[in-house]
Each structure stands twice: as structure tokens, then as C-alpha cells.
């Protein structure tokens, strides 16, 4: 039975439509994925289906849900429908949950508003949370991203909706937590709930969706069964998306004289052991990937390598010396380009900041900034722009240019592409490979995405609960893992686009 039908949906914010003449249908118990680049119209489409577009939006077309037109509902009638019959799960659970309320209070509120007499613990248990009583007593900041995401899904299910719209529900999660969230979404469909899944991850769409709609420039350019769309794409843009999925390196570079040495690293916070006895080495112009679940110690190691944290025991050496803040030999690129750049500064000032701190003159700084913009494939005119006018991929290029400014030997990259769509992700990974060849840089790459690591790192370190469980050339580790945990990580990768992780 057809539950939702969209006919000729067009959404304007100005002259150019954010969504143009979209047609889509969802059947009961079906998972439909909408994929495409940032700005393709995916989130606007999702918000239109739940009546959450801003007042400035101008909407045409028809949206029929369960046999009734809903595109012209008043706010009051939408409030009766939204949550009970159609549920919406936003992308960022960190901002979607009230930081001042316990999880128990927020789940109880959702149950009350939706007329559900179930116990909050039952809701969380249905969402795949193994210890609901502990979670209910927490505030959102006390939970991991995966737990917060499952809380949101549980709250969405509180009204027993016929349709759940999930906007990028797994974009910042490690592979095992991602699998748990996706398994929950699949179980919802098995119970008869329809799911509209908004995602830039083609592996997720290929693995978990019954049908896929591909959006570009506000239009749905291809739609059909997932196996057909990904196995025999008809549109050139769909082929571009598939070709942009990260592929394994053809060969790994040999380890040269160590640039970075970590020996028996240990870091504790009170009685909590974050890193316990981890050792590895990275050669000049090498690329080493750190992978593992949330809480495995990846970011703690990054802080010790950059000199932002002192090891409790063991040592870190960069070119034979302990890392020192301010010497420029080690630079850091953060995960989120939206929060790592000062919104009030121009791009030129952001890139020039480390040069100014080292006493470089104005004329030299300007020349260096323009050269760095060219290196990261941005026009020189961008020097006068502010971060708010740039896309996510452009902001990440600016962050990379800033890291390059003091001519470092090593750049530490913490999830540099996890928030980017597949095309922009491919552009950034290609840029990193080119800069590595151009400048002889070494990279320490932290990522939960094994496909990204396979395409960018020569060697791999697998971490679990602060300990090293496996290390070796990336191709060897991913194609023939020795540790059961590494196999567990590989098994959790969405399998629809299998060539993205292991060499064929």
C-alpha cells in the first residue's frame, strides 16, 4: 500500500528552487533512501514532508499521506500529525536534545505528547539501548553520539508513527554503532514502519534501502530499486557519485626513517585509562590511519602527538624531539570545519594567523596565503571571503591551507571528511594525496570510515578500549585481518559497495 506520494513538489527560497518538480512514493514497511551532494535539496525535501519549512519558503505541488493531502495543513493540524503519524529525526542529536533535561524527562514528554502510556525504559529498549535505566538518568552530554542517536530514534517511535524521516542518522558514528542504528531502522521497517533515509553515504543506501532516489540541483535525477540504481546507473550524476566512493590505494609506500615515534603511550584521567601501552611509527611522507570505535583512544593519541596533552607514561617523538606547541612541525585539522574557523575573520586572515605569530611580514604573508589558496584549489579571491559564505568542502580546504602555512612535517587529521558528501569527500582525499606528493607531508589520519582509511593511509593501527589490537600495511590488515575485532569492524561496514574497503 502506498503511504506517501509526492507529486511535482517545488520549494523556492528565491529565484532558484531548492527542490524542483520532485516526484516520490513510499510504501508501507519500505525503506527509501535519498542521496546526493550537500545542497542537492535532500534536507529541504525532508522538511517539506513534515511541515517544517521556514516561513520564507514558497511551496508548490502535492504531498499525500495515508490518502489525505497534507501540503496545505495549518500549523495546528501539523502538530497533531507530526510525531504521532510522521516522525522526524534530525541529523545532529547533540543539538536536538535539550541539554538541561534528563533523558527520562525528554522521553516522558514525547510519550505524553503522543498519548503513549509505555514506560520510558521500554521505549529505549526498543531503540536498542541495552542499559535503559542508566541512560534515562543521564543528561545528553553524558552519552556518546550513538546513544544520543538511538534516544532520538526511540522518541520518534514513541508515537507509533507510520513514517519515520531520518536525516543523516549515522554520519558521525563509528562503524559498529552505525550498524546498530541501521539495524534498528531495518527492524522498524520489518515491523511495518516506513522509513525515508536522507544520507550522503552510498554504502548505507545500497545496504539498507529498498529504493533509492538520487538528487542533484534540487531535482530527482534517478529513482528505482537500490540494486538497479547502484548496479546499473542510468544518469551521469549517479555514476559520478558511485565513482567518488573512496577506493583502496593501489600500493602502500614503504616505511622510511621514522618521523613520528610513539612508544608505550599511556594516558589516564583519574582512574580512567584512555590509552594503554600503544606504540607505532610513521615515516617521512607516510600516511598512518588510526581506526576504532568511539572511546578507543584515537583522539587522545592525537592530542599527545600534537602536544596538547602530556602522556602519563611512554613518549612521543617528532623528528627525535617531543612535540612542542607553536613550533609548527605538527599541525592539526579538526573534524568540523564549521566550528574550527573563526566566523568573523576573512579566509586570508585565518590562513595567515600562524604566519603572523611567527613574525612574517605583511607582504610575505599575503604572497604565502595566495600560494596556499592555489595549493588547495581555491581562487585567490576567496582570501577576502568569510567562512559563512563557503561550503563545507571549501571550509575544510581553508582549514588544510591554514595547517600548511608554517610548512609542517606532519599533519594530524581528525575525521576530516566525515561530515562531507561523497563527491566533496573524494575531492578532499584527492587534495590530500596531491599535497602529500607536492610537499612531502606525513599524515596521521583518524577516521571511523574504513573506506576513507583504505584510500588514504599506507599503514593502519586498530585500537580498542585504548589498546592496540592490530597494525600493519592497510591492504593486509583490511583484506586478511588477524584480530577478531578488526573483522568485527569490517563486518559492520555497509556492504552494498564492497570494493570501497578491501582490495579486489
Beta strands, then each sheet from edge to edge (+ up, - down):
strand 1: 2-12
strand 2: 17-27
strand 3: 31-35
strand 4: 58-65
strand 5: 68-69
strand 6: 86-89
strand 7: 163-167
strand 8: 194-198
strand 9: 211-216
strand 10: 219-225
strand 11: 258-269
strand 12: 272-283
strand 13: 287-292
strand 14: 313-318
strand 15: 330-333
strand 16: 410-414
strand 17: 442-446
strand 18: 459-464
strand 19: 467-473
sheet 1: 2+ 1- 4+ 5-
sheet 2: 6+ 7+ 8+ 3+ 9+ 10-
sheet 3: 12+ 11- 14+
sheet 4: 15+ 16+ 17+ 13+ 18+ 19-
end
